[in-house]
Amino acid sequence: MMFEMSSQTLFNLIDTFFVSKINYNAIGALVSSSIILMLVMSIGIGISTANGIYVANYWGSRNKKRLRGVYSNAVLIAVVVSIASALLFNMFIEDVINLIDLSGALRKYAHMYLQIALLGLPIQFILSINNSTLRSIGAPALALNVMIVANILNAIFDPLFIFYFKLGIKGAALATITSMFLSIIVQILSLYRKEIVFKLSNFNWKMAFTIVKKGVFAAMHLFFRISSMLVLIKLMAEISQTAVTSYGIVIRTYQILLFMVFGFANAAFVIVGQNLGANLIERVKKGAYDTLIIATLSITTLDVVMFINAHTIIGIFTNNIFVMDIAKNIVFYVAISYPFIVANTVAARSSMGMHDTARPSMINFVNLWMFQLPLAYILSKRIGLNGIWIAIAVSNMTGFIMNFFLLRYNVSRIVKYGNRII
């Protein structure tokens, strides 16, 4: 799972590398646009999380009929919601860009990218559902194969569309959509071999409602995080447009670690879900805590390596001295708080595997919107950009504390009630 999630990082880094050859402003626009797009994608990820919870449970209890029912309902919901979201969001592109104060070249590139990227929302939703299904049945190697194919195709299509067909940043968006669409074919074949197929006749209103109910809270969990990042970008942009590009580069480079974290978190999610379905309660408990410890120790080691080599890594994407200076400063604050990001993510994902999608979402809201953003605003007015980086680092720590205590509560709940909570 760690390799599979890391391959998604490579996908983004390939985009960033080729887009950086257009203009350094294009990098900031690409990352800002990607964050805006993730705001919409949070709905798809919420649906895929709900799908993953029940798929893991039914795989653990050997109930393939119910599993296929959940998968079919999740795919149908994803298609309908993604099309509606794309149409709705397309009407408000300008308003969203205005909200985060992008201007000049950053604004132009962001608008161009989003116009094309929104067309691929249904494809991204389905890709997310299929990969969550593969992970939840304990087949991350198959999900990895899908991402390997996607990366190869993206590495071919990026220079082809961006430079050969002279589409610029629009070409990067088109390359992403095309490579993901072709990768879905590999997913469908992989799922078919596991006897998991989409059937319209499996649609069930009660099951669909259950998926939506769980998915809404899982979507909110990501929505609160992504929307808070957009507010942070707005605060940065008010001080320096260059800071937006620097932040974008750091975000993209640290995705190398972040997707590894997601790999561990998804492993905890599946271990917890499958063993909960099989009513093996001690393994549920052990899976959650052991993964948290192993993930934190492993990723912290890599975090130190990233920090030591920050100058070299940032230099791959830009040689602008002002961009590099700000980026190196951001890396310091990200690096010292990264162990808390790791533990926080694994703890929250473990709780979701125990059917608790509501409380981690509320924690994100409180920690990010009621603590991080007010702190970032106050500190930015007093000490400038460093105030924003400090607020991010402190909120990473407080988020972990809250999610760790929530994990302890959910473990005690599972010990008491077992899989009767399903």
Secondary structure by P-SEA (a helix, b strand, c coil): caaaaaaaaaaaaaaaaaaaaacaaaaaaaaaaaaaaaaaaaaaaaaaaaaaaaaaaaaaaccaaaaaaaaaaaaaaaaaaaaaaaaaaaacaaaaaaaacccaaaaaaaaaaaaaaaaaaaaaaaaaaaaaaaaaaccaaaaaaaaaaaaaaaaaaaaaaacccccaaaaaaaaaaaaaaaaaaaaaaaaaaacbbbbcccccaaaaaaaaaaaaaaaaaaaaaaaaaaaaaaaaaaccaaaaaaaaaaaaaaaaaaaaaaaaaaaaaaaaaaaaaacaaaaaaaaaaaaaaaaaaaaaaaaaaaaaaaaaaaaaccccaaaaaaaaaaaaaaaaaaaaaaaaaaaaaaaaaaccccaaaaaaaaaccccaaaaaaaaaacccaaaaaaaaaaaaaaaaaaaaaaaaaaaaaaaacccccc
